[in-house]
Amino acid sequence: MKLAYFCCHPEHLKLGALSVASVKKHMPHIEIVHLTDEHTHALAGADTVFRFDTTGNYWKRYWTAAAALDGDILLVGTDTIFRRDISEVFEQSFDVALPHIADKKWRYDAGTIFSRSPAFFKKMAESKLSEISNDELFGEGVTRFLAEFHRHCIFGRFPATGLAGELIEIPGKIYSYVPKAADDPGIQSCAIVHYRGPRKKWMSAEWVQKGVESWN
């Protein structure tokens, strides 16, 4: 199993170092991969660094970099903290597994992807997702991104890609929990905390102060 981060922003490296430390605490056996450009420093604690061309759209590079990996892959953001081993997910049969989040409009947030299908990431790189710039991922840009992602990913199948394979859902409250507050009690029972958007401040302040030992 490989756990991969796509990170090309110096500020995100600080969060990434916290995330990596939490992974190593609970899953010291897995390979941690940093997907990045030619200029960004290596993520602290990464076992392997893959560097890619910096030209082109951010999301085009994101999906293309992920497609270069094979085997059991967990692609996550640097704004995640692991509270326990999650390798049991790969005991299930699937090509892609996505956490089903508690959101009125969207089933998935695309921030945590379990995959055995490089072809899936390649199809994403060829889709309209790769036409959305990173600068647009605010407000209406988020809506466009998630709408396009959901056009490609419907429970059990990949309708817009023609890709053969099986997509399954796993509980978002366990595998991609988005806290409502810094001290949200739901954090205690999840496996992966996703400090999405403005919640990153809770991760960078709270966890830096308390240290790695407080993650369990």
HUMOWO-V96800 format. One record per residue. N is the residue number from 0. RES is the residue in three letters. OMEGA is omega in whole degrees, -180 to 180 (NA if undefined). Layout:
<<N,RES,OMEGA> <N,RES,OMEGA>>
This chain:
<<0,MET,176> <1,LYS,174> <2,LEU,-172> <3,ALA,173> <4,TYR,169> <5,PHE,-173> <6,CYS,179> <7,CYS,-177> <8,HIS,-177> <9,PRO,-179> <10,GLU,-179> <11,HIS,178> <12,LEU,180> <13,LYS,176> <14,LEU,-179> <15,GLY,179> <16,ALA,177> <17,LEU,180> <18,SER,179> <19,VAL,180> <20,ALA,179> <21,SER,177> <22,VAL,-177> <23,LYS,179> <24,LYS,-174> <25,HIS,-177> <26,MET,-176> <27,PRO,-175> <28,HIS,-173> <29,ILE,179> <30,GLU,179> <31,ILE,-174> <32,VAL,175> <33,HIS,175> <34,LEU,-174> <35,THR,179> <36,ASP,-176> <37,GLU,-170> <38,HIS,-175> <39,THR,177> <40,HIS,178> <41,ALA,177> <42,LEU,-178> <43,ALA,178> <44,GLY,179> <45,ALA,178> <46,ASP,-177> <47,THR,177> <48,VAL,175> <49,PHE,-179> <50,ARG,-176> <51,PHE,178> <52,ASP,-178> <53,THR,-177> <54,THR,177> <55,GLY,-177> <56,ASN,-179> <57,TYR,-175> <58,TRP,173> <59,LYS,179> <60,ARG,180> <61,TYR,-178> <62,TRP,180> <63,THR,178> <64,ALA,179> <65,ALA,-179> <66,ALA,180> <67,ALA,-179> <68,LEU,176> <69,ASP,-177> <70,GLY,178> <71,ASP,-174> <72,ILE,168> <73,LEU,179> <74,LEU,-177> <75,VAL,175> <76,GLY,178> <77,THR,-179> <78,ASP,-179> <79,THR,173> <80,ILE,179> <81,PHE,-179> <82,ARG,176> <83,ARG,177> <84,ASP,180> <85,ILE,-175> <86,SER,179> <87,GLU,179> <88,VAL,-177> <89,PHE,171> <90,GLU,179> <91,GLN,178> <92,SER,177> <93,PHE,169> <94,ASP,176> <95,VAL,175> <96,ALA,-178> <97,LEU,175> <98,PRO,177> <99,HIS,-174> <100,ILE,179> <101,ALA,-179> <102,ASP,-176> <103,LYS,-174> <104,LYS,-172> <105,TRP,176> <106,ARG,-175> <107,TYR,175> <108,ASP,176> <109,ALA,-178> <110,GLY,180> <111,THR,-175> <112,ILE,172> <113,PHE,-174> <114,SER,167> <115,ARG,-170> <116,SER,172> <117,PRO,-180> <118,ALA,178> <119,PHE,180> <120,PHE,178> <121,LYS,179> <122,LYS,177> <123,MET,180> <124,ALA,-179> <125,GLU,-175> <126,SER,178> <127,LYS,175> <128,LEU,-177> <129,SER,177> <130,GLU,-180> <131,ILE,-177> <132,SER,179> <133,ASN,180> <134,ASP,-179> <135,GLU,-174> <136,LEU,174> <137,PHE,177> <138,GLY,-177> <139,GLU,178> <140,GLY,177> <141,VAL,179> <142,THR,179> <143,ARG,-178> <144,PHE,-177> <145,LEU,177> <146,ALA,179> <147,GLU,178> <148,PHE,-180> <149,HIS,174> <150,ARG,-179> <151,HIS,-172> <152,CYS,173> <153,ILE,-175> <154,PHE,176> <155,GLY,-176> <156,ARG,180> <157,PHE,-167> <158,PRO,-172> <159,ALA,-173> <160,THR,-173> <161,GLY,-177> <162,LEU,175> <163,ALA,179> <164,GLY,-176> <165,GLU,175> <166,LEU,177> <167,ILE,176> <168,GLU,174> <169,ILE,-173> <170,PRO,178> <171,GLY,-179> <172,LYS,176> <173,ILE,-169> <174,TYR,174> <175,SER,-174> <176,TYR,178> <177,VAL,-175> <178,PRO,179> <179,LYS,179> <180,ALA,-179> <181,ALA,-180> <182,ASP,179> <183,ASP,-179> <184,PRO,178> <185,GLY,178> <186,ILE,-175> <187,GLN,-174> <188,SER,-179> <189,CYS,177> <190,ALA,179> <191,ILE,174> <192,VAL,179> <193,HIS,-180> <194,TYR,-174> <195,ARG,174> <196,GLY,-176> <197,PRO,179> <198,ARG,179> <199,LYS,-180> <200,LYS,178> <201,TRP,180> <202,MET,-174> <203,SER,-179> <204,ALA,-175> <205,GLU,-173> <206,TRP,177> <207,VAL,-179> <208,GLN,-174> <209,LYS,-180> <210,GLY,-175> <211,VAL,-174> <212,GLU,-179> <213,SER,-178> <214,TRP,-178> <215,ASN,NA>>
